[in-house]
Amino acid sequence: MALALPLFWWALARRPLSTLSVGAIALFIGLHLLAAHWSYSFVPYREWVGLAEGGRNHFDRLVHFLFGLLLTVPLVEVVERYLGLSRAVAMLFAFLAIQATSAVYEIFEWGLALTMAPDAVEAYNGQQGDIFDAQKDMGLALVGNLLALVPAAVRKIR
């Protein structure tokens, strides 16, 4: 992350993105920094918003949803603006890139589950006992991705 931020800053100076895209990327990075401090399964969001304790911690699910929602528009913008492709092709690329990345990440987590001790896997993956965690995570990324494509289809990115 420490190396990515200066690279991101340099790239933005050479090829600026819209305020919406930069804000979405910054928010997504901020969520990961927050999760890195506590680990996804233990982010105390319930206490912050005044919810009762107990049950599954859904912070990781929120991040999967926001992965699709927040990174779709920047991908559409980059493909359209800097690769010179049509809006339709840029939207298709963004859709496929989000879905493929989501699937590859869940396969990576599955690989960890095969090689690590069960307690370590549970702590890292944040499955919290849900055997359908990977499917739900990919489904939430899909919903966020589709929701972001609607305004991207009608709004000119500046």
Backbone as a chain_set.jsonl record, in Angstrom:
{"seq": "MALALPLFWWALARRPLSTLSVGAIALFIGLHLLAAHWSYSFVPYREWVGLAEGGRNHFDRLVHFLFGLLLTVPLVEVVERYLGLSRAVAMLFAFLAIQATSAVYEIFEWGLALTMAPDAVEAYNGQQGDIFDAQKDMGLALVGNLLALVPAAVRKIR", "coords": {"N": [[0.842, -1.186, 0.0], [1.969, 1.206, 0.756], [3.715, 1.671, -1.344], [1.954, 1.814, -3.461], [0.412, 4.147, -3.168], [2.119, 6.496, -3.74], [2.597, 5.882, -6.446], [0.003, 5.926, -7.474], [-0.607, 8.622, -7.011], [1.291, 9.847, -8.718], [0.4, 8.856, -11.198], [-2.129, 10.033, -11.305], [-1.415, 12.709, -11.522], [-0.33, 12.8, -14.073], [-2.343, 11.757, -15.723], [-5.253, 12.785, -15.129], [-8.169, 11.796, -13.279], [-11.757, 11.848, -12.961], [-13.353, 13.705, -10.306], [-15.254, 12.165, -9.002], [-14.36, 9.525, -9.564], [-11.801, 9.502, -8.364], [-12.529, 10.016, -5.709], [-14.087, 7.707, -5.182], [-12.154, 5.669, -5.424], [-10.394, 6.471, -3.386], [-12.06, 6.216, -1.129], [-12.489, 3.44, -1.172], [-9.863, 2.491, -0.754], [-9.472, 3.601, 1.776], [-11.348, 2.105, 3.297], [-10.104, -0.409, 3.207], [-7.758, 0.159, 4.59], [-8.812, 0.703, 7.104], [-9.895, -1.836, 7.678], [-7.523, -3.266, 7.723], [-6.441, -2.479, 10.09], [-8.113, -3.583, 12.096], [-8.846, -6.12, 11.171], [-11.084, -7.658, 9.0], [-13.292, -9.119, 10.074], [-13.534, -8.079, 12.591], [-13.933, -5.35, 12.696], [-15.222, -2.656, 14.411], [-17.839, -1.634, 13.603], [-20.486, -1.749, 14.435], [-20.583, -0.647, 17.005], [-19.912, 1.959, 16.371], [-22.108, 2.906, 14.978], [-24.146, 2.493, 16.704], [-25.448, -0.006, 16.938], [-26.748, -3.122, 18.211], [-24.767, -5.631, 19.833], [-23.575, -8.842, 18.698], [-24.056, -11.758, 16.615], [-23.142, -12.156, 13.129], [-20.358, -10.334, 11.846], [-20.708, -8.019, 9.443], [-18.98, -6.409, 7.987], [-17.05, -7.197, 6.088], [-18.69, -8.08, 4.041], [-19.907, -5.707, 3.291], [-17.68, -4.4, 2.194], [-17.15, -6.017, -0.041], [-19.471, -5.532, -1.559], [-19.107, -2.771, -1.959], [-16.781, -2.857, -3.427], [-17.62, -3.625, -5.997], [-19.413, -1.481, -6.449], [-17.916, 0.936, -6.088], [-15.605, 0.767, -7.708], [-16.326, 0.405, -10.323], [-17.097, 2.703, -11.902], [-14.597, 4.207, -12.038], [-13.137, 2.337, -13.588], [-14.652, 2.247, -15.982], [-14.282, 4.883, -16.774], [-11.457, 5.051, -17.179], [-11.044, 3.178, -19.267], [-12.679, 4.236, -21.278], [-11.796, 6.925, -21.533], [-8.931, 6.888, -21.682], [-8.164, 4.702, -23.177], [-9.681, 5.038, -25.338], [-11.967, 3.687, -26.12], [-15.402, 2.778, -26.835], [-18.292, 3.8, -24.859], [-19.99, 1.628, -24.323], [-18.289, -0.599, -24.655], [-16.418, 0.004, -22.689], [-18.018, -0.181, -20.404], [-18.701, -2.895, -20.499], [-16.137, -3.987, -20.199], [-15.533, -3.044, -17.592], [-17.527, -4.337, -16.099], [-16.856, -7.071, -16.557], [-14.219, -7.101, -15.575], [-14.519, -6.49, -12.818], [-16.095, -8.68, -11.998], [-14.43, -10.873, -12.663], [-12.154, -10.328, -11.105], [-13.26, -10.463, -8.559], [-13.995, -13.187, -8.467], [-11.469, -14.422, -8.772], [-10.207, -13.546, -6.436], [-11.763, -14.86, -4.481], [-11.166, -17.496, -5.132], [-8.469, -17.456, -4.488], [-8.718, -17.132, -1.694], [-9.895, -19.605, -1.129], [-7.767, -21.28, -1.817], [-6.019, -20.56, 0.237], [-7.466, -21.612, 2.351], [-7.101, -24.289, 1.941], [-4.455, -24.66, 2.567], [-3.739, -23.535, 5.019], [-3.894, -23.584, 8.645], [-7.012, -24.39, 10.23], [-7.981, -22.444, 12.148], [-6.427, -20.204, 11.512], [-7.222, -19.745, 8.887], [-9.91, -19.084, 9.22], [-9.646, -16.718, 10.672], [-8.324, -15.078, 8.794], [-9.844, -15.204, 6.346], [-12.4, -14.503, 7.156], [-14.818, -15.855, 7.115], [-16.541, -16.636, 9.094], [-17.943, -18.937, 9.833], [-19.753, -19.334, 7.752], [-20.568, -21.315, 5.154], [-21.167, -20.594, 2.593], [-19.873, -18.25, 2.077], [-18.062, -17.292, 0.078], [-19.648, -17.317, -2.256], [-21.659, -15.51, -1.538], [-20.129, -13.194, -1.169], [-19.162, -12.753, -3.791], [-21.614, -12.398, -5.047], [-22.514, -10.027, -3.846], [-20.58, -8.225, -4.783], [-21.283, -8.337, -7.456], [-23.889, -7.201, -7.394], [-23.278, -4.566, -6.511], [-21.654, -3.808, -8.662], [-23.468, -3.911, -10.848], [-25.326, -1.976, -10.012], [-23.726, 0.312, -10.153], [-23.269, 0.469, -12.847], [-25.594, 1.429, -13.98], [-25.931, 4.352, -13.589], [-23.557, 4.964, -14.893], [-24.111, 4.349, -17.471], [-25.728, 6.388, -18.37], [-24.619, 8.804, -17.653], [-22.252, 11.264, -18.443], [-18.885, 10.961, -17.923], [-16.709, 13.145, -16.342]], "CA": [[0.0, 0.0, 0.0], [2.847, 2.373, 0.823], [4.259, 1.897, -2.68], [0.866, 2.086, -4.392], [-0.076, 5.524, -3.063], [2.9, 7.423, -4.58], [2.369, 5.536, -7.843], [-1.33, 6.431, -7.775], [-0.481, 10.086, -7.052], [2.03, 10.159, -9.944], [-0.48, 8.569, -12.328], [-3.178, 11.055, -11.327], [-0.838, 13.966, -11.999], [-0.124, 12.674, -15.514], [-3.626, 11.462, -16.378], [-6.252, 12.983, -14.072], [-9.479, 11.167, -13.326], [-12.814, 12.712, -12.428], [-13.442, 13.768, -8.846], [-16.035, 11.0, -8.594], [-13.515, 8.329, -9.603], [-10.763, 9.614, -7.33], [-13.201, 9.841, -4.418], [-14.467, 6.306, -5.036], [-10.93, 4.902, -5.173], [-9.899, 6.846, -2.051], [-12.94, 5.593, -0.141], [-12.215, 2.005, -1.165], [-8.571, 2.311, -0.084], [-9.707, 3.9, 3.19], [-12.003, 0.945, 3.915], [-9.096, -1.458, 3.387], [-6.867, 0.57, 5.68], [-9.589, 0.485, 8.316], [-9.955, -3.282, 7.904], [-6.175, -3.751, 8.048], [-6.195, -2.181, 11.499], [-8.866, -4.478, 12.983], [-9.203, -7.351, 10.457], [-12.459, -7.467, 8.526], [-14.3, -9.721, 10.96], [-13.551, -7.438, 13.906], [-14.129, -3.895, 12.607], [-16.325, -2.372, 15.345], [-18.804, -0.708, 13.002], [-21.743, -1.749, 15.205], [-20.447, 0.324, 18.085], [-19.853, 3.29, 15.791], [-23.436, 3.35, 14.54], [-25.093, 2.251, 17.78], [-26.181, -1.258, 16.8], [-26.531, -4.109, 19.271], [-23.741, -6.657, 19.617], [-24.03, -10.203, 18.42], [-24.213, -12.184, 15.231], [-22.04, -12.024, 12.178], [-19.863, -9.008, 11.503], [-20.915, -7.92, 8.001], [-18.119, -5.409, 7.369], [-16.437, -7.754, 4.881], [-19.71, -8.114, 2.988], [-20.027, -4.321, 2.834], [-16.534, -4.091, 1.34], [-17.342, -6.706, -1.321], [-20.481, -4.756, -2.273], [-18.511, -1.498, -2.368], [-15.803, -3.158, -4.478], [-18.346, -3.495, -7.258], [-20.027, -0.165, -6.578], [-16.969, 2.051, -6.137], [-14.533, 0.666, -8.71], [-16.868, 0.289, -11.682], [-17.011, 3.98, -12.624], [-13.216, 4.488, -12.444], [-12.739, 1.456, -14.688], [-15.316, 2.74, -17.196], [-13.628, 6.137, -17.146], [-10.111, 4.788, -17.7], [-11.135, 2.506, -20.564], [-13.264, 5.155, -22.254], [-11.007, 8.143, -21.724], [-7.517, 6.716, -22.006], [-7.988, 3.694, -24.219], [-10.431, 5.521, -26.485], [-13.01, 2.744, -26.518], [-16.76, 3.289, -26.66], [-18.882, 3.651, -23.526], [-20.505, 0.258, -24.192], [-17.141, -1.5, -24.452], [-15.85, 0.341, -21.376], [-18.903, -0.748, -19.389], [-18.525, -4.348, -20.532], [-14.837, -4.266, -19.589], [-15.633, -2.824, -16.144], [-18.336, -5.428, -15.558], [-16.083, -8.313, -16.576], [-13.043, -6.966, -14.703], [-14.972, -6.592, -11.425], [-16.523, -10.052, -11.741], [-13.267, -11.757, -12.709], [-11.318, -10.054, -9.934], [-13.983, -10.999, -7.407], [-13.865, -14.654, -8.499], [-10.062, -14.792, -8.533], [-9.934, -13.34, -5.013], [-12.397, -15.937, -3.711], [-10.364, -18.699, -5.385], [-7.274, -17.271, -3.653], [-9.098, -17.455, -0.319], [-10.086, -21.05, -1.073], [-6.414, -21.84, -1.778], [-5.528, -20.391, 1.61], [-8.197, -22.549, 3.21], [-6.523, -25.621, 1.739], [-3.065, -24.747, 3.013], [-3.524, -22.984, 6.361], [-4.61, -24.196, 9.766], [-8.4, -23.904, 10.236], [-8.146, -21.199, 12.907], [-5.797, -19.12, 10.759], [-8.08, -19.483, 7.731], [-11.112, -18.393, 9.714], [-9.258, -15.352, 11.047], [-7.98, -14.294, 7.599], [-10.926, -15.152, 5.362], [-13.587, -13.855, 7.707], [-16.019, -16.612, 6.752], [-17.373, -16.622, 10.294], [-18.788, -20.125, 9.856], [-20.673, -19.372, 6.617], [-19.971, -22.115, 4.082], [-21.449, -19.931, 1.323], [-19.282, -16.919, 2.154], [-17.498, -16.889, -1.216], [-20.738, -17.035, -3.184], [-22.317, -14.276, -1.104], [-19.213, -12.093, -1.45], [-19.193, -12.489, -5.233], [-22.943, -11.871, -5.354], [-22.576, -8.62, -3.435], [-19.781, -7.471, -5.748], [-22.107, -8.267, -8.668], [-24.962, -6.215, -7.18], [-22.65, -3.245, -6.534], [-21.206, -3.591, -10.036], [-24.642, -3.608, -11.679], [-25.869, -0.678, -9.589], [-22.849, 1.378, -10.632], [-23.343, 0.56, -14.305], [-26.797, 2.178, -14.393], [-25.605, 5.765, -13.845], [-22.456, 5.058, -15.856], [-24.688, 4.247, -18.819], [-26.421, 7.616, -18.77], [-23.892, 9.997, -17.218], [-20.947, 11.506, -19.043], [-17.845, 11.084, -16.88], [-15.828, 14.29, -16.621]], "C": [[0.885, 1.247, 0.0], [3.459, 2.689, -0.542], [3.169, 2.289, -3.676], [0.417, 3.543, -4.338], [0.775, 6.529, -3.846], [2.719, 7.149, -6.073], [1.015, 6.066, -8.311], [-1.293, 7.954, -7.921], [0.214, 10.523, -8.347], [1.138, 9.963, -11.167], [-1.588, 9.612, -12.438], [-2.654, 12.396, -11.846], [-0.662, 13.94, -13.515], [-1.43, 12.515, -16.28], [-4.743, 11.594, -15.345], [-7.558, 12.229, -14.347], [-10.501, 12.162, -12.78], [-12.779, 12.686, -10.901], [-14.211, 12.572, -8.308], [-15.165, 9.747, -8.54], [-12.445, 8.361, -8.519], [-11.374, 9.419, -5.95], [-13.578, 8.392, -4.16], [-13.253, 5.438, -4.72], [-10.401, 5.202, -3.777], [-10.746, 6.213, -0.95], [-12.671, 4.095, -0.04], [-10.882, 1.704, -0.472], [-8.723, 2.566, 1.409], [-10.381, 2.75, 3.929], [-11.017, -0.191, 4.151], [-8.102, -1.105, 4.493], [-7.545, 0.379, 7.033], [-9.617, -0.998, 8.671], [-8.585, -3.854, 8.259], [-5.852, -3.509, 9.519], [-6.873, -3.205, 12.416], [-8.999, -5.9, 12.449], [-10.703, -7.26, 10.182], [-13.519, -7.971, 9.494], [-14.455, -8.99, 12.286], [-13.665, -5.917, 13.859], [-15.358, -3.547, 13.446], [-17.366, -1.388, 14.807], [-20.109, -0.652, 13.779], [-21.702, -0.709, 16.319], [-20.48, 1.746, 17.542], [-21.233, 3.814, 15.406], [-24.526, 3.023, 15.546], [-25.952, 1.012, 17.622], [-25.85, -2.206, 17.941], [-25.45, -5.101, 18.861], [-24.391, -7.966, 19.211], [-24.174, -10.483, 16.94], [-22.975, -11.918, 14.396], [-21.656, -10.564, 11.987], [-19.886, -8.908, 9.978], [-20.018, -6.894, 7.319], [-17.482, -5.934, 6.09], [-17.436, -7.807, 3.731], [-19.928, -6.702, 2.421], [-18.899, -3.978, 1.866], [-16.648, -4.797, -0.01], [-18.383, -5.973, -2.173], [-19.869, -3.453, -2.809], [-17.4, -1.684, -3.395], [-16.47, -3.001, -5.842], [-18.875, -2.096, -7.485], [-19.003, 0.94, -6.832], [-15.943, 1.959, -7.266], [-15.028, 0.538, -10.146], [-16.692, 1.586, -12.464], [-15.565, 4.354, -12.962], [-12.738, 3.602, -13.595], [-13.373, 1.898, -16.011], [-14.593, 3.988, -17.692], [-12.261, 5.903, -17.773], [-10.186, 4.166, -19.094], [-11.674, 3.45, -21.635], [-12.322, 6.317, -22.574], [-9.604, 7.868, -22.246], [-7.231, 5.62, -23.014], [-8.797, 4.032, -25.465], [-11.525, 4.581, -26.974], [-14.391, 3.336, -26.221], [-17.245, 3.064, -25.233], [-19.369, 2.213, -23.317], [-19.373, -0.733, -23.933], [-16.515, -1.247, -23.086], [-16.701, -0.245, -20.255], [-18.788, -2.264, -19.342], [-17.199, -4.733, -19.883], [-14.912, -4.131, -18.07], [-16.431, -3.94, -15.476], [-17.504, -6.706, -15.46], [-14.875, -8.255, -15.644], [-13.431, -7.114, -13.234], [-15.346, -8.038, -11.108], [-15.352, -11.025, -11.733], [-12.38, -11.565, -11.49], [-11.963, -10.61, -8.676], [-13.833, -12.519, -7.335], [-12.443, -15.101, -8.198], [-9.715, -14.615, -7.056], [-10.545, -14.45, -4.17], [-11.679, -17.271, -3.932], [-9.069, -18.64, -4.576], [-7.583, -17.619, -2.2], [-9.314, -18.956, -0.14], [-8.728, -21.754, -1.015], [-5.787, -21.701, -0.397], [-6.18, -21.395, 2.546], [-7.639, -23.963, 3.088], [-5.149, -25.777, 2.37], [-2.822, -24.288, 4.447], [-4.279, -23.79, 7.409], [-6.019, -23.601, 9.831], [-8.612, -22.598, 10.996], [-7.573, -20.0, 12.165], [-6.641, -18.744, 9.546], [-9.291, -18.675, 8.154], [-10.792, -16.94, 10.061], [-8.977, -14.497, 9.808], [-9.177, -14.121, 6.678], [-12.179, -14.472, 5.88], [-14.877, -14.563, 7.349], [-17.026, -16.655, 7.891], [-18.392, -17.756, 10.281], [-19.754, -20.259, 8.688], [-20.034, -20.137, 5.465], [-20.221, -21.511, 2.696], [-20.887, -18.514, 1.28], [-18.769, -16.442, 0.799], [-18.596, -16.518, -2.203], [-21.453, -15.728, -2.824], [-21.443, -13.061, -1.4], [-19.221, -11.736, -2.94], [-20.546, -11.922, -5.656], [-23.081, -10.408, -4.983], [-21.734, -7.734, -4.348], [-20.552, -7.301, -7.054], [-23.198, -7.212, -8.526], [-24.391, -4.8, -7.207], [-22.215, -2.849, -7.932], [-22.376, -3.184, -10.933], [-25.262, -2.266, -11.306], [-25.03, 0.482, -10.108], [-22.922, 1.537, -12.145], [-24.546, 1.369, -14.78], [-26.473, 3.657, -14.59], [-24.455, 5.93, -14.836], [-22.976, 5.007, -17.29], [-25.273, 5.564, -19.301], [-25.638, 8.889, -18.464], [-22.562, 10.098, -17.954], [-19.949, 11.736, -17.925], [-16.909, 12.222, -17.277], [-14.626, 14.264, -15.725]], "O": [[0.581, 2.228, -0.679], [3.694, 3.855, -0.858], [3.436, 3.018, -4.631], [0.073, 4.115, -5.372], [0.21, 7.354, -4.562], [2.691, 8.082, -6.876], [0.898, 6.594, -9.417], [-1.881, 8.506, -8.851], [-0.231, 11.467, -8.998], [1.12, 10.802, -12.068], [-1.946, 10.026, -13.54], [-3.371, 13.127, -12.528], [-0.832, 14.968, -14.17], [-1.596, 13.078, -17.362], [-5.137, 10.594, -14.744], [-7.976, 12.059, -15.493], [-10.139, 13.19, -12.207], [-12.243, 11.76, -10.292], [-13.854, 12.024, -7.265], [-15.229, 8.99, -7.571], [-12.212, 7.362, -7.837], [-10.796, 8.73, -5.109], [-13.409, 7.896, -3.046], [-13.316, 4.571, -3.848], [-10.002, 4.286, -3.059], [-10.211, 5.729, 0.047], [-12.629, 3.545, 1.061], [-10.792, 0.759, 0.312], [-8.166, 1.83, 2.223], [-10.022, 2.453, 5.069], [-11.082, -0.864, 5.18], [-7.661, -1.978, 5.241], [-6.912, -0.059, 7.993], [-9.39, -1.373, 9.821], [-8.496, -4.821, 9.015], [-5.077, -4.253, 10.119], [-6.278, -3.645, 13.4], [-9.249, -6.813, 13.235], [-11.481, -6.836, 11.036], [-14.536, -7.309, 9.704], [-15.403, -9.248, 13.028], [-13.508, -5.26, 14.888], [-16.435, -4.096, 13.208], [-17.727, -0.425, 15.484], [-20.776, 0.383, 13.787], [-22.672, 0.016, 16.543], [-21.02, 2.643, 18.189], [-21.498, 5.013, 15.496], [-25.706, 3.249, 15.276], [-27.077, 0.977, 18.122], [-24.791, -2.1, 18.56], [-25.255, -5.368, 17.676], [-25.597, -8.161, 19.364], [-24.383, -9.582, 16.127], [-21.924, -11.515, 14.894], [-22.509, -9.677, 11.968], [-19.16, -9.634, 9.299], [-20.274, -6.537, 6.169], [-17.381, -5.2, 5.107], [-17.066, -7.6, 2.575], [-20.11, -6.533, 1.215], [-19.13, -3.34, 0.839], [-16.274, -4.22, -1.031], [-18.192, -5.812, -3.378], [-20.087, -3.084, -3.963], [-17.106, -0.763, -4.157], [-15.946, -2.326, -6.728], [-18.795, -1.576, -8.597], [-19.208, 1.787, -7.701], [-15.46, 2.99, -7.734], [-14.228, 0.56, -11.082], [-16.185, 1.56, -13.585], [-15.313, 4.786, -14.087], [-12.015, 4.066, -14.476], [-12.703, 1.92, -17.043], [-14.326, 4.128, -18.885], [-11.944, 6.504, -18.799], [-9.467, 4.587, -20.0], [-11.184, 3.461, -22.764], [-12.088, 6.641, -23.738], [-9.14, 8.549, -23.16], [-6.17, 5.609, -23.639], [-8.634, 3.407, -26.512], [-11.959, 4.675, -28.122], [-14.516, 4.282, -25.443], [-16.689, 2.252, -24.493], [-19.176, 1.648, -22.241], [-19.498, -1.61, -23.077], [-16.123, -2.192, -22.401], [-16.166, -0.749, -19.267], [-18.779, -2.853, -18.262], [-17.137, -5.69, -19.111], [-14.419, -4.992, -17.342], [-16.053, -4.429, -14.411], [-17.455, -7.344, -14.408], [-14.542, -9.247, -14.996], [-12.738, -7.799, -12.482], [-14.957, -8.564, -10.065], [-15.291, -11.912, -10.881], [-11.906, -12.54, -10.906], [-11.276, -11.168, -7.82], [-13.573, -13.071, -6.266], [-12.237, -16.055, -7.448], [-9.006, -15.443, -6.484], [-9.906, -14.934, -3.236], [-11.596, -18.087, -3.014], [-8.622, -19.654, -4.04], [-6.806, -18.317, -1.548], [-8.951, -19.513, 0.895], [-8.554, -22.709, -0.258], [-5.109, -22.611, 0.081], [-5.527, -21.957, 3.425], [-7.703, -24.742, 4.039], [-4.723, -26.891, 2.674], [-1.791, -24.624, 5.031], [-5.179, -24.569, 7.095], [-6.201, -22.424, 9.519], [-9.352, -21.731, 10.531], [-8.153, -18.914, 12.181], [-6.763, -17.565, 9.212], [-9.647, -17.69, 7.507], [-11.581, -16.04, 9.773], [-9.348, -13.323, 9.77], [-9.489, -13.001, 6.273], [-12.944, -13.915, 5.093], [-15.93, -13.929, 7.286], [-18.234, -16.707, 7.657], [-19.548, -17.574, 10.662], [-20.514, -21.227, 8.643], [-19.068, -19.665, 4.864], [-19.553, -21.883, 1.731], [-21.377, -17.674, 0.526], [-19.019, -15.3, 0.415], [-18.486, -15.515, -2.909], [-21.805, -14.941, -3.703], [-21.944, -12.022, -1.83], [-19.28, -10.561, -3.303], [-20.61, -11.058, -6.531], [-23.694, -9.632, -5.717], [-22.132, -6.61, -4.656], [-20.484, -6.247, -7.686], [-23.409, -6.413, -9.439], [-24.957, -3.921, -7.857], [-22.383, -1.701, -8.344], [-22.276, -2.218, -11.69], [-25.675, -1.505, -12.182], [-25.574, 1.527, -10.466], [-22.664, 2.621, -12.668], [-24.515, 1.937, -15.871], [-26.719, 4.181, -15.676], [-24.389, 6.935, -15.544], [-22.36, 5.553, -18.206], [-25.312, 5.828, -20.503], [-25.977, 9.954, -18.981], [-21.835, 9.111, -18.068], [-20.146, 12.606, -17.078], [-16.388, 12.259, -18.391], [-13.772, 15.145, -15.812]]}, "num_chains": 1, "name": "protein.A"}
